[in-house]
Amino acid sequence: MDEIIVVDGGSTDGTVEYARGAGLHVHSQTSRGYGEGLLEAIRLSSCDVIIEFNPDGNSIPDDIPRIIAKINEGYDLVIGSRYREGAKSDDDDWLTAAGNWMFTRIVNLLFGTQYTDSLVGFRAYRREQALRLDLDAPGLSWPCQTSTRFARAGLRVTEIFAHEPARIGGKRKMMPFRTGLQITKLILRDFLAFHPTQEPAKEDRVARAEAMRSSNHQQSRRTKAIHAPAALQGLRVRSADRRYQHRAPVSLADLHAQ
């Protein structure tokens, strides 16, 4: 990993203290919500590839090299599917499994995809494309939106099998029926109203990224001056293990849910 971002959404279980004690810098998100936290991490990252990784034990670090290998094959979005052959979920119950089955098939029908798991959080994608697609789902419908918008934009999407162990602590924040309604509205809105913009020229992309980083840096300084929760401080970590080397800088967005 080139950069690790720990996003804190108001944790009280010692996670923040543990992360800082391990030498990691923590970003306290400024807007409430799963999607909002990830969007802040994406905007503040300086890397080319983002990996969403939940720290509750649902994601397996050993799967990261496989997901990056797919990105290096030229894919823009790679999903760590719990339902491809070779994987399973130890965290799903019958209701969440049925919901994922239903929503994934609706997404496949409307967006011409062949997903087996459109809702799982463990995934990797190109930061530049995520910013271009104006992702705006604030809550737990966020993973579904990356599934729909990357596909609608004609970008290359694929999956790898990725086992989901049972969580090691904490309680699930997802409320099935409320979250299901949010996902339904999001799918319909993206199908009916989302029209991706044309990809900007390379010079425009570089200029926009530099302007964003400069703005974020100035905002971070203002935030610290009034002793509000610190803006993101990235920790760069480079591995000597060749299995973890890759072509593009990678940011691991480690989101600790509210």
PEQUI-V641449 format. One record per residue. N is the residue number from 1. RES is the residue in three letters. SS is DSSP state (H for helix, E for strand, - for the rest). BURIAL is 1 if it has 24 or more other ideal C-beta (glycine too) atoms within 12 Angstrom, else 0. D_FIRST is the distance of its C-alpha to the first C-alpha in Angstrom with 2 decimals. Layout:
BEGIN
n->N res->RES ss->SS burial->BURIAL d_first->D_FIRST
n->N res->RES ss->SS burial->BURIAL d_first->D_FIRST
END
This chain:
BEGIN
n->1 res->MET ss->- burial->1 d_first->0.00
n->2 res->ASP ss->- burial->1 d_first->3.79
n->3 res->GLU ss->E burial->1 d_first->5.60
n->4 res->ILE ss->E burial->1 d_first->7.00
n->5 res->ILE ss->E burial->1 d_first->10.54
n->6 res->VAL ss->E burial->1 d_first->13.16
n->7 res->VAL ss->E burial->1 d_first->16.20
n->8 res->ASP ss->E burial->1 d_first->19.46
n->9 res->GLY ss->- burial->1 d_first->22.52
n->10 res->GLY ss->- burial->0 d_first->25.06
n->11 res->SER ss->- burial->1 d_first->24.06
n->12 res->THR ss->- burial->0 d_first->26.79
n->13 res->ASP ss->- burial->0 d_first->25.67
n->14 res->GLY ss->- burial->0 d_first->23.88
n->15 res->THR ss->H burial->1 d_first->20.30
n->16 res->VAL ss->H burial->1 d_first->19.97
n->17 res->GLU ss->H burial->0 d_first->21.56
n->18 res->TYR ss->H burial->0 d_first->19.43
n->19 res->ALA ss->H burial->1 d_first->16.12
n->20 res->ARG ss->H burial->0 d_first->17.69
n->21 res->GLY ss->H burial->0 d_first->19.11
n->22 res->ALA ss->- burial->0 d_first->15.78
n->23 res->GLY ss->- burial->0 d_first->14.90
n->24 res->LEU ss->- burial->1 d_first->13.01
n->25 res->HIS ss->- burial->1 d_first->14.55
n->26 res->VAL ss->E burial->1 d_first->16.12
n->27 res->HIS ss->E burial->1 d_first->17.50
n->28 res->SER ss->E burial->1 d_first->20.94
n->29 res->GLN ss->- burial->1 d_first->21.61
n->30 res->THR ss->- burial->1 d_first->24.91
n->31 res->SER ss->- burial->0 d_first->26.14
n->32 res->ARG ss->- burial->0 d_first->26.67
n->33 res->GLY ss->- burial->1 d_first->25.19
n->34 res->TYR ss->H burial->1 d_first->22.21
n->35 res->GLY ss->H burial->1 d_first->22.00
n->36 res->GLU ss->H burial->1 d_first->22.64
n->37 res->GLY ss->H burial->1 d_first->19.74
n->38 res->LEU ss->H burial->1 d_first->17.28
n->39 res->LEU ss->H burial->1 d_first->19.15
n->40 res->GLU ss->H burial->1 d_first->18.83
n->41 res->ALA ss->H burial->1 d_first->15.03
n->42 res->ILE ss->H burial->1 d_first->15.10
n->43 res->ARG ss->H burial->1 d_first->17.66
n->44 res->LEU ss->H burial->1 d_first->16.02
n->45 res->SER ss->- burial->1 d_first->12.53
n->46 res->SER ss->- burial->1 d_first->12.35
n->47 res->CYS ss->- burial->1 d_first->9.89
n->48 res->ASP ss->- burial->1 d_first->11.54
n->49 res->VAL ss->E burial->1 d_first->10.17
n->50 res->ILE ss->E burial->1 d_first->10.24
n->51 res->ILE ss->E burial->1 d_first->9.74
n->52 res->GLU ss->E burial->1 d_first->12.50
n->53 res->PHE ss->E burial->1 d_first->12.34
n->54 res->ASN ss->E burial->1 d_first->15.48
n->55 res->PRO ss->- burial->1 d_first->15.62
n->56 res->ASP ss->- burial->1 d_first->19.15
n->57 res->GLY ss->- burial->0 d_first->18.56
n->58 res->ASN ss->- burial->1 d_first->19.13
n->59 res->SER ss->- burial->1 d_first->15.73
n->60 res->ILE ss->- burial->1 d_first->14.61
n->61 res->PRO ss->H burial->1 d_first->11.08
n->62 res->ASP ss->H burial->0 d_first->12.43
n->63 res->ASP ss->H burial->1 d_first->12.95
n->64 res->ILE ss->H burial->1 d_first->9.43
n->65 res->PRO ss->H burial->1 d_first->9.85
n->66 res->ARG ss->H burial->1 d_first->13.28
n->67 res->ILE ss->H burial->1 d_first->12.57
n->68 res->ILE ss->H burial->1 d_first->10.31
n->69 res->ALA ss->H burial->1 d_first->13.20
n->70 res->LYS ss->H burial->1 d_first->15.59
n->71 res->ILE ss->H burial->1 d_first->14.01
n->72 res->ASN ss->H burial->0 d_first->14.29
n->73 res->GLU ss->- burial->0 d_first->17.89
n->74 res->GLY ss->- burial->0 d_first->18.63
n->75 res->TYR ss->- burial->1 d_first->18.49
n->76 res->ASP ss->- burial->1 d_first->17.94
n->77 res->LEU ss->E burial->1 d_first->17.62
n->78 res->VAL ss->E burial->1 d_first->16.71
n->79 res->ILE ss->E burial->1 d_first->18.03
n->80 res->GLY ss->E burial->1 d_first->17.56
n->81 res->SER ss->E burial->1 d_first->21.34
n->82 res->ARG ss->- burial->1 d_first->23.19
n->83 res->TYR ss->- burial->1 d_first->26.34
n->84 res->ARG ss->- burial->1 d_first->25.69
n->85 res->GLU ss->- burial->0 d_first->27.35
n->86 res->GLY ss->- burial->0 d_first->25.51
n->87 res->ALA ss->- burial->1 d_first->24.16
n->88 res->LYS ss->- burial->0 d_first->25.88
n->89 res->SER ss->E burial->1 d_first->25.55
n->90 res->ASP ss->- burial->0 d_first->26.78
n->91 res->ASP ss->- burial->1 d_first->26.50
n->92 res->ASP ss->- burial->1 d_first->28.66
n->93 res->ASP ss->- burial->0 d_first->32.36
n->94 res->TRP ss->H burial->0 d_first->35.02
n->95 res->LEU ss->H burial->0 d_first->35.00
n->96 res->THR ss->H burial->1 d_first->31.31
n->97 res->ALA ss->H burial->1 d_first->31.28
n->98 res->ALA ss->H burial->0 d_first->34.37
n->99 res->GLY ss->H burial->1 d_first->32.98
n->100 res->ASN ss->H burial->1 d_first->29.82
n->101 res->TRP ss->H burial->0 d_first->32.13
n->102 res->MET ss->H burial->0 d_first->34.41
n->103 res->PHE ss->H burial->1 d_first->31.96
n->104 res->THR ss->H burial->1 d_first->29.98
n->105 res->ARG ss->H burial->0 d_first->33.29
n->106 res->ILE ss->H burial->1 d_first->34.39
n->107 res->VAL ss->H burial->1 d_first->31.24
n->108 res->ASN ss->H burial->1 d_first->31.80
n->109 res->LEU ss->H burial->0 d_first->35.44
n->110 res->LEU ss->H burial->1 d_first->35.02
n->111 res->PHE ss->H burial->1 d_first->32.00
n->112 res->GLY ss->- burial->0 d_first->32.63
n->113 res->THR ss->- burial->1 d_first->29.47
n->114 res->GLN ss->- burial->0 d_first->29.14
n->115 res->TYR ss->- burial->1 d_first->26.68
n->116 res->THR ss->- burial->1 d_first->27.10
n->117 res->ASP ss->- burial->1 d_first->24.98
n->118 res->SER ss->- burial->1 d_first->24.84
n->119 res->LEU ss->- burial->1 d_first->24.16
n->120 res->VAL ss->- burial->1 d_first->21.22
n->121 res->GLY ss->- burial->1 d_first->18.36
n->122 res->PHE ss->- burial->1 d_first->15.49
n->123 res->ARG ss->E burial->1 d_first->14.73
n->124 res->ALA ss->E burial->1 d_first->12.61
n->125 res->TYR ss->E burial->1 d_first->14.33
n->126 res->ARG ss->E burial->1 d_first->14.62
n->127 res->ARG ss->H burial->1 d_first->14.81
n->128 res->GLU ss->H burial->1 d_first->17.84
n->129 res->GLN ss->H burial->1 d_first->19.73
n->130 res->ALA ss->H burial->1 d_first->19.15
n->131 res->LEU ss->H burial->1 d_first->20.67
n->132 res->ARG ss->H burial->1 d_first->23.45
n->133 res->LEU ss->- burial->1 d_first->24.46
n->134 res->ASP ss->- burial->0 d_first->25.31
n->135 res->LEU ss->- burial->1 d_first->23.87
n->136 res->ASP ss->- burial->1 d_first->26.00
n->137 res->ALA ss->- burial->1 d_first->26.22
n->138 res->PRO ss->- burial->1 d_first->26.13
n->139 res->GLY ss->- burial->1 d_first->26.16
n->140 res->LEU ss->- burial->1 d_first->25.27
n->141 res->SER ss->- burial->1 d_first->26.39
n->142 res->TRP ss->H burial->1 d_first->23.15
n->143 res->PRO ss->H burial->1 d_first->21.59
n->144 res->CYS ss->H burial->1 d_first->24.93
n->145 res->GLN ss->H burial->1 d_first->24.98
n->146 res->THR ss->H burial->1 d_first->21.84
n->147 res->SER ss->H burial->1 d_first->23.57
n->148 res->THR ss->H burial->1 d_first->26.82
n->149 res->ARG ss->H burial->1 d_first->25.87
n->150 res->PHE ss->H burial->1 d_first->23.50
n->151 res->ALA ss->H burial->1 d_first->26.36
n->152 res->ARG ss->H burial->1 d_first->29.12
n->153 res->ALA ss->- burial->1 d_first->27.55
n->154 res->GLY ss->- burial->0 d_first->27.73
n->155 res->LEU ss->- burial->1 d_first->24.02
n->156 res->ARG ss->- burial->0 d_first->22.72
n->157 res->VAL ss->E burial->1 d_first->21.79
n->158 res->THR ss->E burial->1 d_first->21.37
n->159 res->GLU ss->E burial->1 d_first->20.46
n->160 res->ILE ss->E burial->1 d_first->19.21
n->161 res->PHE ss->E burial->1 d_first->20.84
n->162 res->ALA ss->- burial->1 d_first->18.95
n->163 res->HIS ss->- burial->1 d_first->20.99
n->164 res->GLU ss->E burial->1 d_first->21.19
n->165 res->PRO ss->- burial->0 d_first->22.30
n->166 res->ALA ss->- burial->0 d_first->24.55
n->167 res->ARG ss->- burial->0 d_first->23.12
n->168 res->ILE ss->- burial->0 d_first->23.23
n->169 res->GLY ss->- burial->0 d_first->24.80
n->170 res->GLY ss->- burial->0 d_first->26.03
n->171 res->LYS ss->- burial->0 d_first->28.13
n->172 res->ARG ss->- burial->0 d_first->27.52
n->173 res->LYS ss->- burial->0 d_first->28.10
n->174 res->MET ss->- burial->1 d_first->28.95
n->175 res->MET ss->- burial->0 d_first->32.68
n->176 res->PRO ss->H burial->1 d_first->33.46
n->177 res->PHE ss->H burial->0 d_first->36.33
n->178 res->ARG ss->H burial->0 d_first->35.12
n->179 res->THR ss->H burial->1 d_first->31.65
n->180 res->GLY ss->H burial->1 d_first->33.46
n->181 res->LEU ss->H burial->0 d_first->35.63
n->182 res->GLN ss->H burial->1 d_first->32.71
n->183 res->ILE ss->H burial->1 d_first->31.10
n->184 res->THR ss->H burial->0 d_first->34.53
n->185 res->LYS ss->H burial->0 d_first->35.10
n->186 res->LEU ss->H burial->1 d_first->31.70
n->187 res->ILE ss->H burial->1 d_first->32.26
n->188 res->LEU ss->H burial->0 d_first->35.77
n->189 res->ARG ss->H burial->0 d_first->34.84
n->190 res->ASP ss->H burial->1 d_first->32.12
n->191 res->PHE ss->H burial->1 d_first->34.55
n->192 res->LEU ss->H burial->0 d_first->37.49
n->193 res->ALA ss->H burial->0 d_first->36.18
n->194 res->PHE ss->- burial->1 d_first->32.71
n->195 res->HIS ss->- burial->0 d_first->33.03
n->196 res->PRO ss->- burial->0 d_first->29.87
n->197 res->THR ss->- burial->0 d_first->30.35
n->198 res->GLN ss->- burial->0 d_first->30.24
n->199 res->GLU ss->- burial->0 d_first->27.05
n->200 res->PRO ss->- burial->0 d_first->27.57
n->201 res->ALA ss->- burial->0 d_first->27.91
n->202 res->LYS ss->H burial->0 d_first->25.00
n->203 res->GLU ss->H burial->0 d_first->26.68
n->204 res->ASP ss->H burial->0 d_first->27.05
n->205 res->ARG ss->H burial->0 d_first->23.44
n->206 res->VAL ss->H burial->0 d_first->22.32
n->207 res->ALA ss->H burial->0 d_first->25.06
n->208 res->ARG ss->H burial->0 d_first->24.27
n->209 res->ALA ss->H burial->1 d_first->20.57
n->210 res->GLU ss->H burial->0 d_first->21.73
n->211 res->ALA ss->H burial->0 d_first->24.45
n->212 res->MET ss->H burial->0 d_first->22.19
n->213 res->ARG ss->H burial->0 d_first->19.86
n->214 res->SER ss->H burial->0 d_first->23.11
n->215 res->SER ss->H burial->0 d_first->24.67
n->216 res->ASN ss->H burial->1 d_first->21.82
n->217 res->HIS ss->H burial->0 d_first->21.91
n->218 res->GLN ss->H burial->0 d_first->25.67
n->219 res->GLN ss->H burial->0 d_first->25.54
n->220 res->SER ss->H burial->1 d_first->23.20
n->221 res->ARG ss->H burial->0 d_first->25.79
n->222 res->ARG ss->H burial->0 d_first->28.63
n->223 res->THR ss->H burial->0 d_first->27.10
n->224 res->LYS ss->H burial->0 d_first->26.65
n->225 res->ALA ss->H burial->0 d_first->30.21
n->226 res->ILE ss->- burial->0 d_first->31.75
n->227 res->HIS ss->- burial->0 d_first->29.68
n->228 res->ALA ss->- burial->0 d_first->28.32
n->229 res->PRO ss->- burial->0 d_first->25.00
n->230 res->ALA ss->- burial->1 d_first->22.36
n->231 res->ALA ss->- burial->1 d_first->20.51
n->232 res->LEU ss->- burial->1 d_first->16.74
n->233 res->GLN ss->- burial->1 d_first->15.16
n->234 res->GLY ss->- burial->1 d_first->11.46
n->235 res->LEU ss->E burial->1 d_first->9.65
n->236 res->ARG ss->- burial->0 d_first->7.39
n->237 res->VAL ss->- burial->0 d_first->5.61
n->238 res->ARG ss->- burial->0 d_first->5.72
n->239 res->SER ss->- burial->0 d_first->6.80
n->240 res->ALA ss->- burial->0 d_first->10.38
n->241 res->ASP ss->- burial->0 d_first->10.70
n->242 res->ARG ss->H burial->0 d_first->11.64
n->243 res->ARG ss->H burial->0 d_first->11.06
n->244 res->TYR ss->H burial->0 d_first->7.29
n->245 res->GLN ss->- burial->0 d_first->8.20
n->246 res->HIS ss->- burial->1 d_first->9.10
n->247 res->ARG ss->- burial->0 d_first->11.48
n->248 res->ALA ss->- burial->1 d_first->10.10
n->249 res->PRO ss->- burial->1 d_first->7.55
n->250 res->VAL ss->E burial->1 d_first->5.72
n->251 res->SER ss->E burial->1 d_first->6.50
n->252 res->LEU ss->E burial->1 d_first->6.95
n->253 res->ALA ss->E burial->1 d_first->10.66
n->254 res->ASP ss->E burial->1 d_first->12.02
n->255 res->LEU ss->E burial->1 d_first->15.71
n->256 res->HIS ss->E burial->1 d_first->18.43
n->257 res->ALA ss->- burial->1 d_first->21.54
n->258 res->GLN ss->- burial->1 d_first->24.78
END
